[in-house]
């Protein structure tokens, strides 16, 4: 294997991750450029490792996740929120059409849910659990009517 072969590695599905995200208007920045939520611009992902792994696992579900986050609040492209939305889609909306799910996400205040999830997981005196799990539970509470919840 030559050095040039090592530089030209492609993803298993033949697509370039950054170009795929540019199709949604999302840009990837280096992790060290990351900002706090209050000053975070819309449609920017810092690092992108988590989303790349999810994309490699299931590109269709990753597309639905990106569109849902964009519809709700495009500033919420952080690892915790992406994992929470990913798990919510897998657990509660795997059979739902993507357009209906995106429409449902457009009606919620995702930024408020994310902030509340962070506060629930990280108490004043210690941690209570994983942030993504708290956000997933709050998403389910906001999106699933009580009579339909299992």
N, C-alpha and C positions, 0 to 999 in steps of 0.2 A: 504494500500500500504506500503510495507516495504522499508527500506533504500536501499536494494539491487535492488529492482525494479526501484528506482529512478536513480541508477547508470547505469543501463543497457538499457537506453533509446536508441531507434534506430530511424533512419529517417523514415518517412512514407512509402517510397518506399523500405525499407529493406536494403539499401546499406549504407556503411560507406563512408562519404564524403572524408576523407583523403585517404582511399584506392582507391576510384574512381579517385582522382587526381594523385595518384602514378601510375596508369595505363597509364598516359600521361607523366610520368617523372616529374611531378610538385610536389613540396613539400610546405607544409604550415609551416610558422614560426610564432612565437608570434609577435603581433603588435609592441611591444616595441623594437624589434630587427630591425625594418624597417630602410631602408637606402635611401639616395637620389638617384635620377635616375642615376647619373654618376657612382656610385659605386654599383649599384644594380646587383646582379648576375642573370643569366638566370634561368627561370623555378622555381622561388621562389615567393610565395604569402605571404604577411605579413598580418596576421589577418584572412582573408578568409571569413568574415561575408557576404560581398556583394555577392561573388560568391556562397556561400552556399544558400543564399536566391534565387538567380537566378536558381541554380540547382534544388532546391525544386519546383520551378515554372514550369520549362520545362527542363528536363535532356538532351533531344536531342539537343535543341538549345544551352544549356550550353556547350555540347561537341563540337559542331561546333564552338562556340566562342573560346574555349580553343585552339582548333586546328588552328584556323585562327590567333590568337595572336602568337602562337608558330611559325607559318610559317612566319609571318611578322617580329617580333622581340620578342624573348622570355624574354627580360628584361621588357617588358611593362605590366606586370601583376599588375597594380595598379587599384584602384576602379574606377577612372574616365575612364580609357581606357576600362575596362571590361564593364562598363555601356554603353559607346559609341558604342562599337562593338555589344553588345546585342541589343541596339535600332536600329542600322543600319541593322542588320540581320532581325529583326522583321518588319521594315518598307520597306526595299528594296530587301531583299533576302530570304524571307520566303519560297518561292517555288523553290529556286535554290538548286541543289544538293550540298551537303556539300563539296564534293571533288572539284567542280568548284570554290566554294567560297574560299576555302583554297588556291587554286592555284592563285586566283586573289589577295588575301592578301599577298602572297609570293612576288608579284611584286611591292609592295609599300614600302615606307620607313616609317614605323609606328612610329619610334622614333621621326622623324622630324615632323610628323603630331601632335603627342602628345605635343611636345615642343611648336609648333605654337599655338595649342589650348589653352595651359596654358597662353601664352603671350597675346592672343586675349581676354581671359576672365578676366585677371588680369592686368589692365593697370597701368601706373605709378601713376595715381591719384585716382584710385578706381576700383571697379569691374564692368564689363560690362554684365555679365551673368554667366550662369553655364558652368563649364569647360567641362563636358561630352557632353553637347549640341554642343559646339564649335567643339570638336573632332569629333562628329557624322557628322556634316556638312562638315568638311574637309575630312572625309572618303568618304562621298557620292560624293564630288567633285573629289576625286582621283579615285574612282572605277566605277562611272557611267559615260558613255559617254554623252556629252552635248545633243546630239539629242535624247537620251533615257530618259533624266530627265523630270519629269512631270512638 
